[in-house]
Amino acid sequence: MPRFLLPRRSTPHRVAAIALYRALLVRCSSAPLPNELQSSLRNAIQNKFRKNRNLQGPYQLGLTFRAGYETLDHLDAASAGDASSIAFLLKLIPSLPRGIARLPPQPRLSPSPPDRSKKTLACLPPGQKELDAHPRKVLSGPRHVPILASANGLPFLRLKKPQPENLSRMLRQKLDSRMSLFDKKVLLLNYWAPIAINEDMWDEILRKECGIAESKASPKWLEAISEAKVENNKLHEKHMLADRELALRMQQIVDQETELALKEGQKIVRGRKRRPRSRHLFSYP
């Protein structure tokens, strides 16, 4: 093995160490020894390998491998019925230090993260949706008036913190849909429209130079792109109209909840509860 290569990075060294480790554990289970001694020897093998896994010196590695192979020879002989090897193991195992014969520490398993797919896909039934459940006439505790908020132009009611997963999913899906619609519009204007103009020019050249008659049944390339842009604008206006209607409905809920809270004797505070801290360290004239 080259001197510049660490033993733990060398494939032959790793193969030899893992093969010796597995052979010792297998022979330990098949040796004619009491269960307590088998457990102590198995723990000692695991602790020794864990302790010596960072050894790098050739002399230390040679001694470690020699001790492992000698133990393996005694285990093989004991499994074959050799009385001297059995006596050697019965004398060796009780003399091991308690720290080596102790059960090795078990690795701590980190708790698995919660399955976000179940929370993301969870959706309230129609009868329990927040817009259908508000305003609530009777409550067991204090009334929390919702706040009408906006996420990049999408209206929603902020009822509590942290924000529910189903509300985050709805906002994310709507924003992805709006961005996809906007990307299609940009693609039509900047990519397909110039191509359509060039195609119409090429058709016009073919009609003039080759005498190809113009077909009235087939529209021009630019007309198809214009129709696609009109459909894109209609879909955008439809989304904007739905957002305005939803915002009006949510504002009505906020007004009704505010009115009920005032009747119950609560004080409604809008805006910031305290004055924001100034980020300027010095005042300028």
C-alpha positions as CSV (number, residue, x, y, z in Angstrom):
1,M,0.0,0.0,0.0
2,P,1.5,3.4,-0.9
3,R,2.6,5.6,2.1
4,F,0.7,8.6,0.9
5,L,-2.6,6.6,0.9
6,L,-4.5,6.3,4.2
7,P,-5.4,2.7,5.2
8,R,-9.1,3.6,5.5
9,R,-9.1,4.9,1.9
10,S,-7.4,1.8,0.6
11,T,-9.8,-0.8,-1.0
12,P,-7.7,-3.9,-0.1
13,H,-7.4,-2.8,3.5
14,R,-11.1,-2.1,3.8
15,V,-12.0,-5.4,2.2
16,A,-9.7,-7.3,4.6
17,A,-10.9,-5.5,7.7
18,I,-14.6,-6.0,6.9
19,A,-14.0,-9.7,6.0
20,L,-12.2,-10.3,9.4
21,Y,-15.0,-8.4,11.3
22,R,-17.8,-10.5,9.7
23,A,-15.9,-13.7,10.2
24,L,-15.3,-13.0,13.9
25,L,-19.0,-12.3,14.5
26,V,-20.1,-15.4,12.6
27,R,-17.7,-17.7,14.4
28,C,-18.6,-16.1,17.7
29,S,-22.2,-17.1,17.3
30,S,-21.3,-20.7,16.3
31,A,-18.7,-21.3,19.1
32,P,-19.7,-23.8,21.9
33,L,-19.8,-21.1,24.6
34,P,-22.4,-20.0,27.1
35,N,-24.7,-17.2,25.9
36,E,-23.3,-14.7,28.3
37,L,-19.7,-15.3,27.1
38,Q,-20.9,-15.1,23.5
39,S,-22.5,-11.8,24.1
40,S,-19.4,-10.4,25.9
41,L,-17.1,-11.6,23.1
42,R,-19.4,-10.1,20.4
43,N,-19.5,-6.8,22.2
44,A,-15.7,-6.8,22.6
45,I,-15.2,-7.4,18.9
46,Q,-17.5,-4.6,17.9
47,N,-16.0,-2.2,20.4
48,K,-12.4,-3.0,19.4
49,F,-13.1,-2.5,15.7
50,R,-14.9,0.8,16.4
51,K,-11.9,1.9,18.6
52,N,-9.2,0.9,16.1
53,R,-10.9,2.1,12.9
54,N,-8.7,5.2,12.8
55,L,-5.4,3.5,13.1
56,Q,-2.9,4.4,10.4
57,G,0.5,3.0,11.6
58,P,1.6,-0.2,9.8
59,Y,3.0,-1.6,13.1
60,Q,-0.3,-1.0,15.0
61,L,-2.4,-2.4,12.2
62,G,-0.2,-5.5,12.0
63,L,-0.7,-6.2,15.7
64,T,-4.4,-5.6,15.4
65,F,-4.9,-7.9,12.4
66,R,-2.6,-10.6,14.1
67,A,-4.8,-10.5,17.3
68,G,-7.9,-10.8,15.2
69,Y,-6.7,-13.7,13.1
70,E,-5.5,-15.6,16.2
71,T,-8.9,-15.1,17.8
72,L,-10.5,-16.4,14.6
73,D,-8.3,-19.5,14.7
74,H,-9.3,-20.2,18.2
75,L,-13.0,-19.8,17.4
76,D,-12.7,-22.1,14.4
77,A,-10.9,-24.7,16.5
78,A,-13.5,-24.4,19.3
79,S,-16.3,-24.9,16.8
80,A,-14.5,-28.1,15.6
81,G,-14.3,-29.4,19.2
82,D,-10.8,-28.5,20.2
83,A,-10.6,-28.6,24.0
84,S,-7.6,-26.4,24.3
85,S,-9.2,-23.6,22.2
86,I,-12.4,-23.9,24.2
87,A,-10.4,-23.6,27.5
88,F,-8.5,-20.6,26.1
89,L,-11.7,-18.8,25.2
90,L,-13.3,-19.6,28.6
91,K,-10.3,-18.1,30.3
92,L,-9.9,-15.1,28.0
93,I,-13.5,-13.8,27.8
94,P,-14.0,-13.3,31.6
95,S,-10.7,-11.5,31.9
96,L,-11.7,-8.8,29.3
97,P,-12.2,-5.2,30.7
98,R,-15.8,-4.3,31.5
99,G,-15.6,-1.3,29.1
100,I,-14.8,-3.6,26.2
101,A,-17.3,-6.3,27.0
102,R,-20.1,-3.8,27.5
103,L,-22.8,-3.4,24.9
104,P,-21.6,-0.8,22.3
105,P,-23.5,2.5,22.1
106,Q,-26.4,2.4,19.7
107,P,-26.6,5.2,17.1
108,R,-29.3,7.8,17.8
109,L,-31.9,7.7,15.2
110,S,-33.0,11.2,14.3
111,P,-36.8,11.6,14.2
112,S,-38.2,11.3,10.7
113,P,-39.5,14.7,9.4
114,P,-43.3,14.9,9.2
115,D,-44.9,13.8,6.0
116,R,-45.6,17.2,4.3
117,S,-47.5,15.5,1.4
118,K,-50.4,14.5,3.7
119,K,-50.7,18.1,5.1
120,T,-50.3,19.6,1.7
121,L,-53.0,17.5,0.2
122,A,-55.3,17.9,3.1
123,C,-58.3,20.1,2.2
124,L,-61.3,21.1,4.2
125,P,-64.7,19.8,3.1
126,P,-67.1,22.3,1.5
127,G,-69.2,22.8,4.7
128,Q,-66.2,23.7,6.8
129,K,-64.3,26.1,4.6
130,E,-63.4,29.4,6.3
131,L,-65.4,31.6,3.9
132,D,-68.5,29.4,4.5
133,A,-68.0,29.3,8.3
134,H,-67.6,33.1,8.8
135,P,-69.0,35.2,10.3
136,R,-69.6,33.0,13.4
137,K,-72.5,34.2,15.5
138,V,-71.6,32.3,18.7
139,L,-68.1,31.6,20.0
140,S,-66.8,29.9,23.1
141,G,-63.8,32.3,23.5
142,P,-62.8,35.8,22.4
143,R,-63.5,36.7,18.8
144,H,-60.5,37.1,16.5
145,V,-61.4,39.4,13.6
146,P,-59.7,38.1,10.4
147,I,-57.4,40.4,8.4
148,L,-57.7,40.9,4.6
149,A,-54.2,40.3,3.2
150,S,-52.7,40.0,-0.3
151,A,-50.1,37.7,-1.6
152,N,-48.8,39.1,-4.9
153,G,-52.3,40.4,-5.7
154,L,-54.1,37.3,-4.5
155,P,-56.6,38.1,-1.7
156,F,-56.9,35.9,1.4
157,L,-58.0,36.0,5.0
158,R,-55.4,35.8,7.6
159,L,-57.1,34.1,10.5
160,K,-54.3,32.8,12.7
161,K,-50.6,32.1,12.8
162,P,-48.9,29.9,11.6
163,Q,-50.6,29.9,8.2
164,P,-52.5,26.6,7.5
165,E,-51.0,24.3,5.0
166,N,-54.0,24.2,2.8
167,L,-54.0,28.0,2.4
168,S,-50.3,27.9,1.5
169,R,-51.0,25.2,-1.0
170,M,-53.8,27.2,-2.6
171,L,-51.8,30.4,-2.8
172,R,-48.8,28.6,-4.3
173,Q,-50.9,26.8,-6.9
174,K,-52.6,30.1,-8.0
175,L,-49.4,32.0,-8.2
176,D,-47.8,29.2,-10.3
177,S,-50.8,29.3,-12.6
178,R,-50.6,33.1,-13.0
179,M,-46.9,33.0,-13.7
180,S,-47.4,30.3,-16.3
181,L,-50.0,32.4,-18.0
182,F,-47.7,35.4,-18.0
183,D,-44.8,33.4,-19.4
184,K,-47.1,32.2,-22.2
185,K,-47.9,35.8,-23.0
186,V,-44.3,36.8,-23.1
187,L,-43.5,33.8,-25.3
188,L,-46.2,34.7,-27.8
189,L,-45.1,38.4,-28.0
190,N,-41.3,37.9,-28.2
191,Y,-40.9,34.5,-29.8
192,W,-43.9,33.3,-31.8
193,A,-45.0,36.7,-33.2
194,P,-41.7,37.4,-35.0
195,I,-41.7,33.8,-36.4
196,A,-45.2,34.3,-37.6
197,I,-44.3,37.6,-39.3
198,N,-41.4,35.9,-41.1
199,E,-43.6,33.0,-42.2
200,D,-46.2,35.4,-43.7
201,M,-43.4,37.2,-45.5
202,W,-42.2,33.9,-46.9
203,D,-45.6,33.0,-48.1
204,E,-46.0,36.3,-49.8
205,I,-42.6,35.8,-51.5
206,L,-43.8,32.4,-52.8
207,R,-47.0,33.8,-54.1
208,K,-45.1,36.5,-56.0
209,E,-42.2,34.5,-57.3
210,C,-43.8,31.1,-57.9
211,G,-47.3,32.1,-58.6
212,I,-48.9,30.1,-55.8
213,A,-52.5,31.1,-55.3
214,E,-53.5,32.4,-51.8
215,S,-55.9,30.1,-50.0
216,K,-58.7,32.0,-48.2
217,A,-59.5,29.0,-46.0
218,S,-56.1,28.9,-44.2
219,P,-55.5,32.0,-42.0
220,K,-52.2,33.7,-41.8
221,W,-49.6,32.8,-39.2
222,L,-49.9,36.2,-37.4
223,E,-53.7,35.8,-37.1
224,A,-53.3,32.6,-35.2
225,I,-50.8,34.2,-32.8
226,S,-53.2,37.2,-32.4
227,E,-56.1,34.8,-31.5
228,A,-53.8,33.1,-28.9
229,K,-53.0,36.5,-27.4
230,V,-56.7,37.4,-27.2
231,E,-57.5,34.1,-25.4
232,N,-54.6,34.7,-23.0
233,N,-55.9,38.2,-22.2
234,K,-59.4,36.9,-21.6
235,L,-58.2,34.3,-19.2
236,H,-56.2,36.9,-17.3
237,E,-59.2,39.2,-17.1
238,K,-61.3,36.3,-15.9
239,H,-58.8,35.7,-13.1
240,M,-58.7,39.4,-12.1
241,L,-62.5,39.5,-12.0
242,A,-62.6,36.4,-9.8
243,D,-60.0,38.0,-7.5
244,R,-62.0,41.2,-7.2
245,E,-65.2,39.3,-6.3
246,L,-63.4,37.2,-3.8
247,A,-61.8,40.3,-2.2
248,L,-65.3,41.9,-1.9
249,R,-66.7,38.8,-0.2
250,M,-63.7,38.7,2.2
251,Q,-64.1,42.3,3.0
252,Q,-67.8,41.7,3.8
253,I,-66.7,39.0,6.2
254,V,-64.2,41.3,7.9
255,D,-66.8,44.0,8.3
256,Q,-69.4,41.6,9.8
257,E,-66.8,40.1,12.2
258,T,-65.8,43.6,13.2
259,E,-69.4,44.6,13.9
260,L,-70.0,41.5,16.0
261,A,-66.7,42.1,18.0
262,L,-67.8,45.7,18.7
263,K,-71.2,44.5,19.9
264,E,-69.4,42.0,22.3
265,G,-67.4,44.9,23.8
266,Q,-64.0,44.1,22.2
267,K,-61.6,46.8,21.1
268,I,-60.5,46.5,17.5
269,V,-57.0,47.7,16.7
270,R,-56.0,48.0,13.0
271,G,-52.5,48.6,11.7
272,R,-49.4,48.5,13.8
273,K,-49.8,48.0,17.5
274,R,-46.6,49.9,18.2
275,R,-44.5,52.5,16.4
276,P,-41.9,50.9,14.1
277,R,-38.3,51.3,15.1
278,S,-36.3,53.8,13.0
279,R,-33.4,52.3,11.1
280,H,-31.5,55.6,10.9
281,L,-28.9,56.0,13.7
282,F,-28.4,59.7,13.0
283,S,-30.9,62.5,12.1
284,Y,-30.0,64.8,9.3
285,P,-31.2,68.5,9.2
